[in-house]
Amino acid sequence: MDKESIFAVVKANVLRVLGDVDESEIAAHKSLVDLGANSVDRVEVAMYTMEQLDLKIPRMELSEARNIQGLVDILYKHCNGAQQIR
């Protein structure tokens, strides 16, 4: 799966969790906090995204992401690593 596809999944889950965010506001350089997400919201975005991508990533690793692009990069690394193992 490429990074654009992963970004699309993350974006859909941001919209799912943060219903009052305009789709045009979601950009790779922004953090979930920039979009108004609290700690529970951030966990939900990550959880829904990992569920859809069939991934399990430790929370500590996910907490290293400073913006949406960082989250996409972590997901991409695990997604492609999992495909190589299968």
PyMOL CGO cylinders between C-alpha atoms (Angstrom):
from pymol import cmd
from pymol.cgo import CYLINDER

trace = [
    CYLINDER, 0.00, 0.00, 0.00, 1.39, 3.43, -0.89, 0.3, 1, 1, 1, 1, 1, 1,
    CYLINDER, 1.39, 3.43, -0.89, 1.51, 6.50, 1.34, 0.3, 1, 1, 1, 1, 1, 1,
    CYLINDER, 1.51, 6.50, 1.34, -1.29, 8.28, -0.55, 0.3, 1, 1, 1, 1, 1, 1,
    CYLINDER, -1.29, 8.28, -0.55, -3.66, 5.38, 0.13, 0.3, 1, 1, 1, 1, 1, 1,
    CYLINDER, -3.66, 5.38, 0.13, -2.69, 5.32, 3.80, 0.3, 1, 1, 1, 1, 1, 1,
    CYLINDER, -2.69, 5.32, 3.80, -3.19, 9.10, 4.01, 0.3, 1, 1, 1, 1, 1, 1,
    CYLINDER, -3.19, 9.10, 4.01, -6.69, 8.62, 2.54, 0.3, 1, 1, 1, 1, 1, 1,
    CYLINDER, -6.69, 8.62, 2.54, -7.53, 6.08, 5.27, 0.3, 1, 1, 1, 1, 1, 1,
    CYLINDER, -7.53, 6.08, 5.27, -6.17, 8.37, 8.00, 0.3, 1, 1, 1, 1, 1, 1,
    CYLINDER, -6.17, 8.37, 8.00, -8.09, 11.32, 6.54, 0.3, 1, 1, 1, 1, 1, 1,
    CYLINDER, -8.09, 11.32, 6.54, -11.34, 9.33, 6.47, 0.3, 1, 1, 1, 1, 1, 1,
    CYLINDER, -11.34, 9.33, 6.47, -10.84, 8.38, 10.11, 0.3, 1, 1, 1, 1, 1, 1,
    CYLINDER, -10.84, 8.38, 10.11, -10.07, 11.96, 11.12, 0.3, 1, 1, 1, 1, 1, 1,
    CYLINDER, -10.07, 11.96, 11.12, -13.38, 12.96, 9.55, 0.3, 1, 1, 1, 1, 1, 1,
    CYLINDER, -13.38, 12.96, 9.55, -15.08, 10.03, 11.30, 0.3, 1, 1, 1, 1, 1, 1,
    CYLINDER, -15.08, 10.03, 11.30, -13.75, 10.98, 14.74, 0.3, 1, 1, 1, 1, 1, 1,
    CYLINDER, -13.75, 10.98, 14.74, -13.68, 14.77, 14.37, 0.3, 1, 1, 1, 1, 1, 1,
    CYLINDER, -13.68, 14.77, 14.37, -16.98, 15.34, 12.62, 0.3, 1, 1, 1, 1, 1, 1,
    CYLINDER, -16.98, 15.34, 12.62, -16.71, 19.12, 12.77, 0.3, 1, 1, 1, 1, 1, 1,
    CYLINDER, -16.71, 19.12, 12.77, -13.41, 19.32, 10.84, 0.3, 1, 1, 1, 1, 1, 1,
    CYLINDER, -13.41, 19.32, 10.84, -13.63, 20.42, 7.23, 0.3, 1, 1, 1, 1, 1, 1,
    CYLINDER, -13.63, 20.42, 7.23, -11.99, 17.96, 4.85, 0.3, 1, 1, 1, 1, 1, 1,
    CYLINDER, -11.99, 17.96, 4.85, -9.92, 20.76, 3.31, 0.3, 1, 1, 1, 1, 1, 1,
    CYLINDER, -9.92, 20.76, 3.31, -8.26, 21.40, 6.70, 0.3, 1, 1, 1, 1, 1, 1,
    CYLINDER, -8.26, 21.40, 6.70, -6.68, 17.94, 6.83, 0.3, 1, 1, 1, 1, 1, 1,
    CYLINDER, -6.68, 17.94, 6.83, -3.14, 18.18, 5.51, 0.3, 1, 1, 1, 1, 1, 1,
    CYLINDER, -3.14, 18.18, 5.51, -0.06, 16.01, 6.02, 0.3, 1, 1, 1, 1, 1, 1,
    CYLINDER, -0.06, 16.01, 6.02, 1.86, 18.78, 7.80, 0.3, 1, 1, 1, 1, 1, 1,
    CYLINDER, 1.86, 18.78, 7.80, -0.84, 19.32, 10.43, 0.3, 1, 1, 1, 1, 1, 1,
    CYLINDER, -0.84, 19.32, 10.43, -1.05, 17.46, 13.71, 0.3, 1, 1, 1, 1, 1, 1,
    CYLINDER, -1.05, 17.46, 13.71, -4.26, 15.97, 15.03, 0.3, 1, 1, 1, 1, 1, 1,
    CYLINDER, -4.26, 15.97, 15.03, -4.04, 18.53, 17.86, 0.3, 1, 1, 1, 1, 1, 1,
    CYLINDER, -4.04, 18.53, 17.86, -4.00, 21.30, 15.21, 0.3, 1, 1, 1, 1, 1, 1,
    CYLINDER, -4.00, 21.30, 15.21, -7.33, 19.90, 14.03, 0.3, 1, 1, 1, 1, 1, 1,
    CYLINDER, -7.33, 19.90, 14.03, -8.80, 19.97, 17.55, 0.3, 1, 1, 1, 1, 1, 1,
    CYLINDER, -8.80, 19.97, 17.55, -8.27, 16.34, 18.56, 0.3, 1, 1, 1, 1, 1, 1,
    CYLINDER, -8.27, 16.34, 18.56, -7.89, 15.49, 22.22, 0.3, 1, 1, 1, 1, 1, 1,
    CYLINDER, -7.89, 15.49, 22.22, -5.98, 12.44, 23.45, 0.3, 1, 1, 1, 1, 1, 1,
    CYLINDER, -5.98, 12.44, 23.45, -8.99, 10.11, 23.12, 0.3, 1, 1, 1, 1, 1, 1,
    CYLINDER, -8.99, 10.11, 23.12, -9.66, 11.35, 19.59, 0.3, 1, 1, 1, 1, 1, 1,
    CYLINDER, -9.66, 11.35, 19.59, -6.03, 10.70, 18.58, 0.3, 1, 1, 1, 1, 1, 1,
    CYLINDER, -6.03, 10.70, 18.58, -6.21, 7.16, 19.93, 0.3, 1, 1, 1, 1, 1, 1,
    CYLINDER, -6.21, 7.16, 19.93, -9.46, 6.54, 18.05, 0.3, 1, 1, 1, 1, 1, 1,
    CYLINDER, -9.46, 6.54, 18.05, -8.03, 7.80, 14.75, 0.3, 1, 1, 1, 1, 1, 1,
    CYLINDER, -8.03, 7.80, 14.75, -5.01, 5.53, 15.18, 0.3, 1, 1, 1, 1, 1, 1,
    CYLINDER, -5.01, 5.53, 15.18, -7.14, 2.55, 16.29, 0.3, 1, 1, 1, 1, 1, 1,
    CYLINDER, -7.14, 2.55, 16.29, -9.61, 2.80, 13.42, 0.3, 1, 1, 1, 1, 1, 1,
    CYLINDER, -9.61, 2.80, 13.42, -6.79, 3.23, 10.91, 0.3, 1, 1, 1, 1, 1, 1,
    CYLINDER, -6.79, 3.23, 10.91, -4.79, 0.27, 12.21, 0.3, 1, 1, 1, 1, 1, 1,
    CYLINDER, -4.79, 0.27, 12.21, -7.95, -1.84, 12.19, 0.3, 1, 1, 1, 1, 1, 1,
    CYLINDER, -7.95, -1.84, 12.19, -8.65, -0.99, 8.55, 0.3, 1, 1, 1, 1, 1, 1,
    CYLINDER, -8.65, -0.99, 8.55, -5.03, -1.64, 7.56, 0.3, 1, 1, 1, 1, 1, 1,
    CYLINDER, -5.03, -1.64, 7.56, -4.90, -4.85, 9.66, 0.3, 1, 1, 1, 1, 1, 1,
    CYLINDER, -4.90, -4.85, 9.66, -1.92, -3.61, 11.68, 0.3, 1, 1, 1, 1, 1, 1,
    CYLINDER, -1.92, -3.61, 11.68, -0.86, -3.74, 15.32, 0.3, 1, 1, 1, 1, 1, 1,
    CYLINDER, -0.86, -3.74, 15.32, 1.62, -1.05, 16.29, 0.3, 1, 1, 1, 1, 1, 1,
    CYLINDER, 1.62, -1.05, 16.29, 2.74, -0.25, 19.85, 0.3, 1, 1, 1, 1, 1, 1,
    CYLINDER, 2.74, -0.25, 19.85, 1.30, 3.01, 21.19, 0.3, 1, 1, 1, 1, 1, 1,
    CYLINDER, 1.30, 3.01, 21.19, 4.76, 4.24, 22.10, 0.3, 1, 1, 1, 1, 1, 1,
    CYLINDER, 4.76, 4.24, 22.10, 5.81, 4.08, 18.45, 0.3, 1, 1, 1, 1, 1, 1,
    CYLINDER, 5.81, 4.08, 18.45, 2.65, 5.86, 17.33, 0.3, 1, 1, 1, 1, 1, 1,
    CYLINDER, 2.65, 5.86, 17.33, 3.29, 8.61, 19.86, 0.3, 1, 1, 1, 1, 1, 1,
    CYLINDER, 3.29, 8.61, 19.86, 6.47, 9.49, 17.95, 0.3, 1, 1, 1, 1, 1, 1,
    CYLINDER, 6.47, 9.49, 17.95, 4.37, 10.95, 15.11, 0.3, 1, 1, 1, 1, 1, 1,
    CYLINDER, 4.37, 10.95, 15.11, 4.36, 14.74, 15.33, 0.3, 1, 1, 1, 1, 1, 1,
    CYLINDER, 4.36, 14.74, 15.33, 1.90, 15.29, 12.48, 0.3, 1, 1, 1, 1, 1, 1,
    CYLINDER, 1.90, 15.29, 12.48, -0.30, 13.36, 10.09, 0.3, 1, 1, 1, 1, 1, 1,
    CYLINDER, -0.30, 13.36, 10.09, 2.63, 12.70, 7.77, 0.3, 1, 1, 1, 1, 1, 1,
    CYLINDER, 2.63, 12.70, 7.77, 4.56, 11.16, 10.66, 0.3, 1, 1, 1, 1, 1, 1,
    CYLINDER, 4.56, 11.16, 10.66, 1.62, 8.87, 11.38, 0.3, 1, 1, 1, 1, 1, 1,
    CYLINDER, 1.62, 8.87, 11.38, 1.38, 7.92, 7.71, 0.3, 1, 1, 1, 1, 1, 1,
    CYLINDER, 1.38, 7.92, 7.71, 5.12, 7.16, 7.64, 0.3, 1, 1, 1, 1, 1, 1,
    CYLINDER, 5.12, 7.16, 7.64, 4.87, 4.84, 10.66, 0.3, 1, 1, 1, 1, 1, 1,
    CYLINDER, 4.87, 4.84, 10.66, 1.82, 3.07, 9.22, 0.3, 1, 1, 1, 1, 1, 1,
    CYLINDER, 1.82, 3.07, 9.22, 3.54, 2.75, 5.84, 0.3, 1, 1, 1, 1, 1, 1,
    CYLINDER, 3.54, 2.75, 5.84, 6.61, 1.17, 7.40, 0.3, 1, 1, 1, 1, 1, 1,
    CYLINDER, 6.61, 1.17, 7.40, 4.52, -1.44, 9.21, 0.3, 1, 1, 1, 1, 1, 1,
    CYLINDER, 4.52, -1.44, 9.21, 2.15, -2.01, 6.33, 0.3, 1, 1, 1, 1, 1, 1,
    CYLINDER, 2.15, -2.01, 6.33, 4.94, -2.77, 3.89, 0.3, 1, 1, 1, 1, 1, 1,
    CYLINDER, 4.94, -2.77, 3.89, 6.89, -4.79, 6.44, 0.3, 1, 1, 1, 1, 1, 1,
    CYLINDER, 6.89, -4.79, 6.44, 3.82, -6.95, 7.06, 0.3, 1, 1, 1, 1, 1, 1,
    CYLINDER, 3.82, -6.95, 7.06, 3.37, -7.53, 3.33, 0.3, 1, 1, 1, 1, 1, 1,
    CYLINDER, 3.37, -7.53, 3.33, 6.96, -8.72, 2.99, 0.3, 1, 1, 1, 1, 1, 1,
    CYLINDER, 6.96, -8.72, 2.99, 6.50, -11.28, 5.77, 0.3, 1, 1, 1, 1, 1, 1,
    CYLINDER, 6.50, -11.28, 5.77, 3.31, -12.75, 4.31, 0.3, 1, 1, 1, 1, 1, 1,
]
cmd.load_cgo(trace, "trace")
